[in-house]
Amino acid sequence: MTGIRVSRMRVISPGFLTTVQDLGRFGWAHFGVSASGAADALALRAGNLLAGNAENAAALEMTLVGGAFEFDTDAVIALTGSDFGAGLPMWSAVEIRAGQTVRCGATQSGARCYLAVRGGLAGPKAMGSASVHLMTGVGGRALGRGDVLEIGNDAVRQPRRPAPGVPEFLRQALRHGPQLGMPRVTLPRVTLPRVTLLRVTLGPQAAWFQDELYTGAWVVSEESNRMGIRLRGPAIPSPSGHMITEGVPLGAIQVPPDGQPIVLFVEHQTTGGYPKPANVISADFWRLGQLRPRDEVRFARVAMEHAVELLRDQEQWLYSLV
């Protein structure tokens, strides 16, 4: 009997930091394991839907500098998120021929680019997810040169070419926020910061603070990682006394004693004892995933009702890809 040929992609170069990610592992926070998953879940979901996959299929997440990947059979891929200069259409299903290499370079916009392949990436799962949790090692490690990834057979619909009507908020944000009058810049030759507006709702300790979070401008520190986005700016007075440690969610903004805010990211600790004046809204989680070192961040309060409307509009666009 002739076996079925397995499709694979080989890592020619891994880039700066490339991992396998899906939407993460849920239901393990009481064991101290956060969900992890794609830093820009909107881009991952869109890439999978464009390629014809279920939105939670495993794909590649590249950070700042992308890699090179050789396909041993014909494939269909979708590149979403930030433009990493692959020379292929973004936000569209693209046919790749056997033996072809997809080469991504340094980012030309935000922090992360996603490569979804039709059928999804096959491989073992830990706690129900293929996502690599870098801080703990759960799910594996970052990719290295010579790694071989098996392509699965889990496509669920036909690919979409191209994405119908990528919304203006997404185009603008991935072009460095022209709504704020900022020029286009490219890492590593950054001369001016990219400005990102993050919308927030009030956190559980909001009454302990004044308006310092909303009047200041913050710069993303190079110490940031998938656990937390560390900001630098005018110190926010930290309330005296001690908090009882409590559960903390993705997007929570903590203010430690030094007054420099930390936005909890996809590999955040599951409990914390620092006060939290605000929480980034769900519709802006993807913006967190596109922040780069030296980007400038500003915060704006919105009502919970408006936050829900923004998320609903985002979901409606996403499911137009189905």
Salt bridges, closest charged atoms under 4 A:
GLU55 OE2 - ARG45 NE 2.84
GLU61 OE2 - ARG112 NE 3.68
GLU61 OE2 - ARG226 NH1 2.93
ASP74 OD2 - ARG97 NH1 3.78
GLU95 OE1 - ARG97 NH2 3.33
GLU95 OE2 - ARG161 NH1 3.99
ASP147 OD2 - ARG141 NH1 2.94
GLU168 OE1 - ARG171 NH2 2.33
ASP211 OD1 - ARG301 NH1 3.28
GLU222 OE2 - ARG294 NH1 2.71
GLU223 OE1 - ARG232 NH2 3.28
GLU246 OE2 - LYS276 NZ 2.65
GLU267 OE1 - HIS133 ND1 3.60
GLU267 OE2 - ARG226 NE 2.79
ASP284 OD1 - ARG199 NH2 2.66
ASP284 OD1 - ARG287 NE 2.99
ASP295 OD2 - ARG194 NH2 2.72
ASP295 OD1 - ARG292 NE 3.73
GLU296 OE2 - ARG298 NE 3.21
GLU309 OE1 - HIS306 ND1 3.63
ASP313 OD1 - ARG312 NE 3.87
GLU315 OE1 - ARG45 NH2 2.84
